[in-house]
């Protein structure tokens, strides 16, 4: 059994500085769906309570996240974790922590991190049988910070470039594969029939794992009062609504990361040229854990550091990776301060902290304000270079040191049209034409998206159908699951599928006709969606084989249709299969027919399951619909499975039916009502 001393002795200095949390000041109130409503005197106590409640529901995933961030995941998962353990050390977060954390993180936020750390350590102390690796404990603010930096580096596509360098493939491939993004849209009184303000928080994430959502209500006497969702290990809400305002994130992909090819000295090893001088690479070693017959051994992988950033060697030379998230420490504190903002001015000023390296933000508030920004830390680069690809690392001309101000990013404030929308598409088409940011006002080197996708096209079509919307219209738009007609993917071209003649392809005529006559609705009870869903799954292997641009020829589509027919007859005994018979929402022993296909508004990504079926693993995840009215804010939400990751919990899968039927549950800030309807009220230990 792991003893108390081995868990908490290391952070004693922090406890002396900030004080031991008194758990008697914290109450966790579980509602009918097991969602924790946490009440406390201080925000630090709130963080302790959040850590405890989340650990009760999913301690394993929190640990996996922190193990990855601290280069320890291979201690638990072996060889498959070597890559992420290398990256977590390669990015130099430990040095960044030592250099900037004390100076740039406020004393108030350090208390939050310490409170969360204490909550996890106390849970580990009282539940030692759930510990995955003793090496991880005690959790400290430093370990929390290292995990956050890994996530931010990955979200900046830094891992994409590291993998390419290690594979000796350093040419950039534009992101045309399935974007696992999200949707957000908002309407204010200029667009709503009742004069209220609506915001859709509609994220598309993995349904399980470290970047799946956990719902919570956090309320302290220091002014925090927010309902929303967060990832495993996060000490505050990342998307959600407080009594005054709400915001959503969606993924954006401006060019935030650069790769530099170093020019090495012809004789001197590890020296690289910068203008008229040669500098020496600093050498580092990533320590990886290898288990042989259950015995841990440490091995090391060399990497380097240049003035451009962390550096790797491959068969063609030395390459450095540089992205602003490697130098920024304020992301977690910025999210916490976003939680506490009371109006748009406060919220916008928090964005000026420039802690978040990316993410679109869709915003609405009780004052009828709408706001959208394609947020990000985007380098101010010297003109004249191909910044989308590898640039020379032999001159300080390419060594950028600053990023664009928040005010210089594409954004829409209080649009005349009364709406904004984003579905991971171009920020220059985020509202009506009169309100859109002008693409010509932004440097091409910023690398903003310039395309539409099926979701953005469909959203705009649905919004434009209404001069004004009521709340039911708003919900129908959010839950729409139909492709635009015609529909076109921005990452591949399958248009030939809809021009093939069934009579020219008699072996697949029935299936081809089903797809061509299909109403484009990804409903669980649709045969056309079922045929198309199976075909889409079959075409994945061909996607990898087709060169850019990804155009599917009639021959390839015909092969896919033949495989679709074979799959249907083998597993379903018919050439007519509903999408919901093929695609399932699965958790434990529960298996439900489920809607959605990639790139409809209610997007779903699936993987092989059993007996010829697939199960959804990503897409629609946490949904929060927010309405600001003169009497307060109204919130309804749903999550794909439930609040607990324990199969023996009734909350393991108790939201699945709601989710599959396009239904939600009501959430409230009313403390009296929360306590009256609670299923359990208790204090963390």
C-alpha positions in Angstrom: 0.0 0.0 0.0 1.2 3.5 -0.9 1.8 5.5 2.3 0.7 9.0 2.9 4.3 10.3 3.2 5.2 9.1 -0.3 2.3 11.1 -1.7 2.6 14.4 0.0 6.0 15.1 1.4 7.5 16.6 -1.8 5.0 19.5 -2.1 5.3 20.5 1.6 6.9 23.8 0.6 3.8 24.7 -1.5 1.5 23.7 1.3 3.4 25.9 3.8 3.2 28.7 1.3 -0.5 28.4 0.4 -1.9 26.4 3.2 -3.5 23.0 3.4 -7.0 23.0 1.9 -9.8 22.5 4.5 -12.1 20.0 2.8 -14.9 20.8 5.3 -15.4 24.1 3.3 -16.3 22.0 0.2 -19.5 20.3 -0.7 -20.1 18.1 -3.8 -23.7 17.8 -4.8 -24.5 15.1 -7.3 -27.6 15.6 -9.5 -29.8 13.0 -11.0 -27.2 12.3 -13.8 -24.3 12.3 -11.4 -23.0 15.7 -12.6 -21.0 17.2 -9.7 -22.1 20.7 -8.5 -19.2 21.8 -6.3 -19.7 24.6 -3.7 -16.9 26.2 -1.6 -15.7 29.3 0.0 -12.6 29.9 -2.1 -11.5 29.0 -5.7 -8.6 27.0 -4.3 -11.1 24.9 -2.4 -13.2 24.6 -5.5 -10.2 23.2 -7.4 -9.7 20.7 -4.6 -13.3 19.6 -4.9 -13.1 19.4 -8.7 -10.0 17.2 -8.5 -11.7 14.9 -6.0 -15.0 14.6 -7.9 -13.4 14.0 -11.2 -11.0 11.5 -9.7 -14.0 9.6 -8.2 -15.4 9.4 -11.7 -12.3 8.9 -13.8 -9.0 8.8 -11.9 -7.5 6.5 -14.5 -7.8 9.0 -17.4 -6.5 11.9 -15.3 -3.4 9.9 -14.4 -2.9 8.9 -18.1 -3.0 12.5 -19.0 -0.4 13.6 -16.4 1.8 10.5 -17.2 1.9 11.6 -20.8 2.7 15.2 -19.9 5.6 14.1 -17.7 7.3 11.6 -19.9 6.1 8.6 -17.8 3.3 7.1 -19.9 5.6 4.3 -21.2 6.0 3.2 -17.6 2.3 2.1 -17.8 1.7 1.5 -21.5 5.1 0.4 -22.8 6.4 0.9 -26.3 3.3 2.5 -27.8 3.9 5.5 -25.5 7.5 6.1 -26.4 6.6 8.8 -29.0 4.5 10.9 -26.7 7.1 10.5 -23.9 9.8 11.8 -26.2 7.7 14.8 -27.3 6.8 15.7 -23.8 10.5 16.0 -23.0 11.6 17.4 -26.4 9.5 20.6 -26.0 11.5 21.7 -22.9 8.6 22.4 -20.6 10.7 21.8 -17.5 13.1 24.6 -18.4 10.2 26.9 -19.3 8.6 26.2 -15.9 11.8 27.1 -14.1 12.3 30.3 -16.2 8.8 31.7 -16.2 6.3 30.1 -13.9 7.1 32.0 -10.7 7.4 35.3 -12.5 4.4 35.1 -14.8 1.7 33.1 -12.9 -0.2 35.1 -10.4 -0.2 34.2 -6.7 -4.0 33.8 -6.9 -3.7 31.2 -9.7 -0.9 29.3 -8.0 -3.4 28.7 -5.2 -5.8 27.1 -7.7 -3.1 24.8 -9.0 -2.0 23.9 -5.5 -5.6 23.2 -4.4 -6.2 20.9 -7.4 -2.9 19.1 -6.7 -3.8 18.5 -3.1 -7.2 17.1 -4.1 -5.6 14.6 -6.4 -2.9 13.6 -3.9 -5.5 13.1 -1.2 -7.6 11.0 -3.5 -4.5 8.9 -4.4 -3.6 8.5 -0.7 -7.1 7.2 0.1 -7.4 5.0 -3.1 -3.9 3.5 -3.5 -5.3 0.6 -5.4 -6.3 2.9 -8.3 -2.7 4.3 -8.8 -1.3 3.5 -12.2 2.3 4.5 -11.5 3.9 5.5 -8.2 6.4 7.6 -10.2 3.7 10.1 -11.0 3.0 11.1 -7.4 2.8 13.4 -5.7 1.0 15.6 -8.3 2.4 19.2 -8.1 1.6 22.4 -10.0 4.8 21.7 -12.0 3.4 18.3 -13.2 0.1 19.9 -14.1 1.9 22.6 -16.1 4.0 20.1 -18.0 0.9 18.2 -19.1 -0.8 21.5 -20.2 2.2 22.4 -22.3 2.1 19.1 -24.1 -1.5 19.5 -25.0 -0.9 23.1 -26.2 2.1 21.9 -28.3 0.0 19.2 -29.9 -2.9 21.6 -30.5 -0.4 23.8 -32.4 0.5 20.8 -34.7 3.9 20.6 -33.2 3.6 16.9 -32.9 2.8 16.7 -36.6 6.1 18.2 -37.5 8.1 16.1 -35.0 6.6 12.9 -36.4 7.4 14.1 -40.0 11.0 14.9 -39.1 11.5 11.5 -37.5 10.0 9.8 -40.5 12.2 11.9 -42.9 9.1 13.4 -44.6 9.3 17.1 -43.9 7.1 18.4 -46.7 3.9 19.9 -45.4 0.7 18.2 -46.5 -2.3 20.6 -46.3 -4.9 19.4 -43.7 -7.5 17.9 -46.0 -8.3 14.8 -44.0 -11.3 14.6 -41.8 -11.1 17.6 -39.4 -12.2 16.4 -36.0 -13.5 19.8 -35.2 -16.6 21.4 -33.7 -19.5 23.8 -34.3 -20.5 26.9 -32.6 -23.1 29.6 -33.6 -24.9 32.4 -31.8 -27.9 34.6 -32.4 -28.8 37.9 -30.7 -32.0 39.9 -30.6 -31.4 41.1 -34.2 -32.0 37.5 -35.3 -34.3 36.0 -32.6 -38.0 36.3 -32.4 -38.1 36.5 -28.6 -35.3 39.0 -28.4 -33.2 36.6 -26.4 -29.6 35.6 -27.1 -28.6 32.0 -27.9 -25.3 30.2 -28.1 -24.6 26.7 -29.3 -21.6 25.0 -27.7 -21.2 21.9 -29.9 -17.8 20.2 -29.6 -16.6 17.3 -31.7 -14.0 15.4 -29.7 -13.1 11.8 -28.8 -15.9 10.3 -26.8 -13.3 8.7 -24.4 -9.8 9.4 -23.3 -7.8 12.5 -22.1 -9.4 14.9 -24.5 -13.0 13.8 -23.9 -15.3 16.1 -21.9 -16.3 16.0 -18.3 -19.2 18.1 -17.2 -19.2 20.1 -13.9 -20.8 23.1 -12.1 -18.3 25.1 -10.1 -19.4 27.7 -7.6 -17.4 29.6 -5.0 -17.9 32.6 -2.7 -15.0 34.2 -4.6 -17.2 34.8 -7.7 -16.8 31.7 -9.7 -20.2 30.2 -10.9 -20.0 28.3 -14.1 -21.5 25.2 -15.8 -19.4 23.6 -18.6 -16.9 21.0 -19.5 -13.2 20.3 -19.2 -10.6 17.7 -20.0 -9.0 15.2 -17.6 -6.6 17.1 -15.3 -7.9 20.6 -16.0 -8.4 22.7 -12.9 -11.1 24.9 -14.5 -13.9 24.8 -17.1 -12.6 25.2 -20.7 -16.0 25.8 -22.4 -19.3 26.8 -20.8 -21.5 29.4 -19.3 -21.6 31.5 -16.2 -24.5 33.7 -15.2 -23.3 36.6 -17.4 -21.7 35.1 -20.5 -20.8 31.9 -22.4 -18.2 30.7 -24.8 -17.4 27.8 -27.0 -14.2 26.7 -28.7 -13.7 25.1 -32.1 -10.5 23.9 -33.7 -8.8 26.4 -36.0 -5.6 25.7 -38.0 -3.8 29.0 -38.9 0.0 28.5 -39.3 1.3 28.5 -35.7 4.3 26.3 -36.1 7.5 26.5 -38.2 10.3 24.2 -39.0 13.8 25.4 -39.7 16.5 23.5 -41.6 19.9 24.2 -40.0 23.0 24.7 -42.0 25.7 22.6 -40.2 29.4 23.4 -40.1 31.3 21.4 -42.8 33.9 20.1 -40.2 32.8 20.9 -36.7 30.2 18.5 -35.4 27.1 20.0 -33.8 27.8 23.6 -34.9 25.3 25.4 -37.1 25.5 28.6 -39.0 23.5 31.7 -38.2 24.4 34.6 -40.5 28.2 35.1 -40.1 28.8 32.9 -37.0 28.5 29.3 -36.0 26.7 28.3 -32.8 26.8 25.0 -31.0 23.8 22.9 -30.5 22.9 22.1 -26.9 22.5 18.4 -26.4 19.7 16.8 -24.3 18.5 13.3 -23.6 14.9 12.2 -23.3 14.6 9.4 -20.8 12.2 6.6 -21.7 11.2 3.7 -19.6 11.4 0.2 -21.0 10.0 -2.8 -19.2 11.7 -6.2 -19.7 10.1 -9.1 -17.9 8.3 -6.5 -15.8 11.6 -4.8 -14.7 11.9 -1.1 -15.7 15.0 0.1 -17.5 15.8 3.6 -18.6 16.9 4.3 -22.2 17.6 7.7 -23.7 16.9 9.4 -27.0 19.1 12.3 -28.1 17.7 15.6 -29.1 19.1 19.1 -29.3 18.3 22.8 -28.8 19.1 25.6 -31.2 18.2 29.3 -31.1 15.2 28.4 -33.3 13.8 25.8 -30.8 14.1 22.1 -29.9 15.9 20.3 -32.7 16.0 16.8 -34.1 18.3 15.0 -36.6 17.1 12.8 -39.4 18.7 11.3 -42.5 18.8 14.7 -44.3 20.0 16.9 -41.5 19.0 18.9 -38.4 15.6 20.5 -38.1 14.3 22.8 -35.4 10.6 23.2 -34.4 9.4 26.6 -33.2 5.9 27.5 -32.1 4.7 30.2 -29.6 3.3 27.7 -27.2 6.9 26.7 -26.4 7.4 30.1 -24.8 4.0 30.8 -23.2 2.9 29.7 -19.6 -0.4 31.5 -19.0 -2.9 29.3 -20.8 -4.4 27.6 -17.7 -4.7 30.9 -15.9 -6.3 32.5 -18.9 -9.1 29.9 -18.9 -9.6 30.4 -15.2 -10.0 34.1 -15.7 -12.4 33.5 -18.6 -14.5 31.5 -16.2 -14.8 34.5 -13.9 -15.4 37.3 -16.5 -18.6 39.2 -16.0 -19.0 41.0 -19.3 -17.5 41.3 -22.8 -15.0 44.0 -21.8 -13.6 41.8 -19.1 -13.6 38.7 -21.3 -11.8 40.5 -24.2 -9.2 41.8 -21.8 -8.6 38.3 -20.6 -7.9 37.2 -24.2 -5.2 39.8 -24.2 -3.2 37.6 -21.9 -2.4 35.7 -25.1 -2.0 32.4 -23.2 -4.1 30.2 -25.6 -2.1 29.2 -28.7 -5.2 28.7 -30.8 -9.0 27.8 -31.0 -11.8 29.7 -32.4 -14.0 31.4 -29.8 -17.7 31.9 -30.1 -19.2 34.1 -27.4 -22.6 35.4 -26.2 -23.7 37.3 -23.1 -26.7 38.6 -21.2 -26.2 42.0 -22.7 -27.0 40.7 -26.1 -23.4 40.7 -27.3 -22.1 38.3 -29.9 -18.4 37.8 -30.6 -16.4 35.5 -32.7 -12.6 35.4 -33.1 -10.2 33.0 -34.8 -7.9 33.2 -31.8 -4.3 32.1 -31.8 -0.6 32.9 -31.1 0.5 33.5 -34.7 4.1 34.5 -35.3 4.9 37.8 -37.1 7.1 36.4 -39.8 9.5 38.0 -42.3 8.1 38.2 -45.8 9.6 36.3 -48.7 9.7 32.8 -47.3 7.5 29.7 -47.8 6.3 29.6 -44.2 4.0 26.7 -44.9 7.0 24.5 -45.5 10.5 24.2 -44.1 12.4 27.6 -44.0 16.1 28.3 -43.7 17.6 28.1 -40.2 20.8 29.9 -41.0 19.7 33.5 -40.5 18.1 35.6 -37.9 15.8 37.0 -40.5 13.6 33.9 -40.1 13.9 33.9 -36.3 10.5 35.5 -35.3 10.2 36.6 -31.7 6.7 38.2 -31.6 3.1 37.3 -32.3 0.0 39.2 -33.5 -2.0 41.1 -30.9 -5.6 39.9 -30.3 -6.9 43.0 -32.0 -5.0 42.0 -35.2 -6.8 38.6 -35.5 -10.0 38.0 -37.7 -13.0 38.7 -35.5 -16.6 39.8 -35.5 -18.1 41.9 -32.7 -21.8 42.5 -32.5 -22.6 41.7 -36.2 -25.4 43.6 -37.9 -26.8 40.3 -39.1 -27.4 39.2 -35.6 -25.4 35.9 -35.9 -22.0 34.3 -36.2 -21.1 30.7 -37.0 -18.0 28.5 -37.2 -17.5 24.9 -38.2 -13.7 24.8 -38.5 -13.9 26.7 -41.8 -12.7 30.1 -43.0 -12.9 32.9 -40.4 -13.6 35.2 -43.4 -17.0 33.6 -43.7 -18.2 33.7 -40.1 -21.4 35.9 -40.5 -23.3 37.7 -43.2 -21.2 39.3 -45.9 -21.4 42.8 -44.5 -20.0 41.6 -41.1 -17.2 39.2 -42.3 -13.6 40.0 -41.7 -11.8 41.1 -44.9 -9.4 38.4 -45.9 -7.2 41.0 -47.7 -6.5 42.7 -44.4 -4.5 39.7 -43.1 -1.1 38.5 -44.2 -1.2 35.2 -46.2 1.7 34.1 -43.9 -0.8 33.9 -41.0 -2.1 30.8 -42.8 -5.8 31.1 -42.0 -8.2 28.7 -43.5 -9.9 29.9 -46.7 -12.3 27.0 -47.3 -15.8 26.0 -46.5 -16.8 22.4 -45.5 -20.1 20.6 -45.6 -20.9 21.7 -42.0 -20.3 25.3 -42.6 -22.2 25.3 -45.9 -25.1 23.6 -44.3 -25.1 25.9 -41.3 -25.2 29.0 -43.5 -28.0 27.5 -45.6 -30.1 26.8 -42.5 -29.4 30.2 -40.9 -30.3 32.0 -44.2 -33.6 30.2 -44.3 -34.9 32.3 -41.4 -35.3 36.0 -41.3 -35.6 35.4 -37.5 -35.3 32.3 -35.4 -37.1 31.1 -32.4 -35.5 28.7 -29.8 -36.9 25.6 -31.5 -35.4 26.7 -34.8 -32.1 27.2 -33.0 -32.2 23.6 -31.7 -33.2 22.2 -35.1 -30.2 23.9 -36.7 -27.9 22.5 -34.0 -29.3 18.9 -34.4 -29.5 19.0 -38.2 -27.9 15.9 -39.7 -28.2 16.4 -43.4 -25.5 17.1 -45.9 -25.9 20.2 -48.2 -27.1 19.1 -51.6 -24.9 18.8 -53.5 -22.2 18.1 -51.0 -18.4 18.3 -51.4 -15.6 17.5 -49.0 -12.8 19.9 -48.7 -10.3 17.1 -48.2 -11.3 14.8 -51.1 -13.4 14.6 -54.2 -16.0 11.8 -54.6 -18.3 13.7 -57.0 -18.0 10.9 -59.5 -20.1 8.7 -57.2 -23.2 10.8 -58.0 -22.6 10.7 -61.7 -22.1 6.9 -62.1 -25.0 5.2 -63.9 -26.5 2.2 -62.0 -27.3 0.5 -65.3 -23.6 0.7 -66.3 -22.7 -1.1 -63.0 -25.3 -3.8 -62.7 -23.5 -5.7 -59.9 -23.9 -2.7 -57.6 -26.9 -1.0 -59.2 -29.1 -1.4 -56.1 -26.6 0.1 -53.7 -25.6 2.9 -56.0 -29.2 3.8 -56.6 -29.8 3.9 -52.8 -26.9 6.4 -52.4 -27.9 8.5 -55.4 -31.6 8.7 -54.4 -30.7 9.3 -50.7 -32.0 12.5 -49.2 -28.5 13.2 -47.7 -29.8 12.8 -44.1 -27.5 10.9 -41.7 -30.4 9.5 -39.7 -30.1 6.2 -37.9 -33.1 4.8 -39.7 -31.9 5.8 -43.2 -31.0 3.1 -45.7 -29.2 5.6 -48.0 -27.1 6.7 -45.1 -26.4 3.1 -44.2 -25.2 2.3 -47.7 -23.1 5.5 -47.9 -21.7 5.0 -44.4 -20.4 1.5 -45.2 -19.0 2.7 -48.5 -17.3 5.7 -46.8 -15.7 3.2 -44.4 -14.5 1.0 -47.3 -13.0 4.0 -49.1 -10.6 4.9 -46.2 -7.9 2.5 -47.3 -8.0 4.0 -50.8 -7.7 7.5 -49.5 -4.2 6.8 -48.2 -3.2 5.4 -51.6 -4.5 8.3 -53.8 -2.0 11.1 -54.4 -2.9 14.8 -54.0 -5.4 16.0 -55.0 -7.5 13.2 -53.5 -9.8 12.5 -56.4 -11.7 9.2 -56.3 -12.1 7.8 -59.8 -15.0 5.7 -61.0 -12.8 2.6 -60.8 -12.0 3.1 -57.2 -15.5 4.0 -56.3 -16.7 0.8 -58.1 -14.3 -1.3 -56.0 -15.6 0.3 -52.9 -19.2 -0.4 -53.9 -18.4 -4.0 -54.5 -16.9 -4.3 -51.1 -20.0 -2.5 -49.6 -22.3 -5.1 -51.2 -20.1 -7.9 -50.0 -20.1 -6.5 -46.5 -23.9 -6.0 -46.4 -24.7 -9.5 -47.6 -22.1 -11.2 -45.3 -23.0 -9.4 -42.1 -26.6 -8.3 -42.6 -28.0 -10.7 -45.2 -29.4 -7.9 -47.3 -28.5 -5.1 -49.6 -30.5 -2.7 -47.5 -29.0 -1.7 -44.2 -30.0 1.2 -42.0 -27.2 3.4 -40.7 -28.3 2.7 -37.1 -28.0 -1.1 -37.8 -24.4 -0.6 -39.0 -23.3 2.3 -36.7 -23.6 2.0 -32.9 -23.1 4.1 -29.8 -21.5 1.6 -27.5 -20.5 1.6 -23.9 -20.2 -1.5 -21.8 -23.1 -3.8 -22.7 -25.2 -1.0 -24.0 -25.4 -0.6 -27.8 -27.7 1.9 -29.5 -28.3 2.8 -33.1 -26.8 6.2 -33.7 -27.0 9.0 -36.2 -24.3 11.0 -37.9 -21.5 10.8 -40.5 -18.3 12.8 -40.9 -18.9 16.4 -41.9 -22.6 16.7 -41.1 -23.4 19.2 -38.4 -24.0 16.2 -36.0 -20.7 14.7 -37.1 -19.6 11.2 -36.1 -16.4 9.3 -36.6 -16.4 5.5 -36.2 -14.2 2.5 -36.1 -14.6 -1.2 -36.5 -16.7 -2.9 -33.7 -18.0 -6.4 -34.2 -20.2 -8.5 -36.5 -19.7 -6.1 -39.4 -20.7 -3.0 -37.3 -18.9 0.1 -36.3 -19.0 2.1 -33.1 -18.6 5.9 -32.9 -15.5 7.1 -31.2 -15.4 10.8 -32.0 -17.7 13.6 -33.1 -20.7 14.9 -31.2 -19.5 14.9 -27.6 -20.5 17.6 -25.1 -23.4 19.7 -26.1 -24.4 22.8 -24.2 -27.2 25.1 -25.4 -27.4 28.5 -23.7 -30.2 31.1 -23.7 -29.8 34.5 -22.1 -33.2 36.0 -21.1 -34.2 39.0 -19.0 -34.8 36.7 -16.0 -31.4 34.9 -16.3 -29.6 32.3 -18.2 -31.1 28.9 -19.2 -28.9 25.9 -20.0 -29.5 22.5 -21.3 -26.8 20.0 -22.0 -26.0 16.3 -22.8 -22.9 14.2 -23.0 -22.3 11.1 -25.1 -22.2 8.5 -22.3 -22.5 9.7 -18.7 -20.5 11.4 -15.9 -18.7 8.3 -14.7 -16.1 6.0 -16.3 -16.8 3.2 -13.9 -18.9 0.4 -15.5 -20.6 -0.4 -12.2 -21.9 3.2 -11.9 -25.5 4.0 -13.0 -24.0 7.1 -14.5 -21.6 5.1 -16.8 -24.1 5.3 -19.7 -27.3 7.0 -18.4 -27.2 9.9 -20.9 -26.8 7.7 -24.0 -30.6 7.5 -24.7 -30.9 11.3 -24.5 -27.9 11.8 -26.7 -29.1 9.3 -29.3 -32.6 10.9 -29.4 -31.4 14.5 -29.8 -32.6 15.3 -26.3 -30.9 17.2 -23.4 -31.2 17.6 -19.7 -31.8 20.9 -17.9 -29.0 22.5 -15.9 -29.4 25.2 -13.3 -27.4 27.7 -11.2 -30.2 27.7 -8.5 -28.4 26.4 -5.4 -31.6 25.7 -3.5 -33.0 23.7 -6.4 -29.7 21.8 -6.8 -29.7 20.8 -3.1 -33.4 19.9 -3.2 -33.0 17.6 -6.2 -29.6 16.1 -5.2 -29.1 12.4 -5.2 -26.0 12.8 -2.9 -24.4 15.6 -0.9 -21.0 15.0 0.7 -17.6 16.5 1.4 -14.3 15.2 -0.1 -12.0 13.6 2.5 
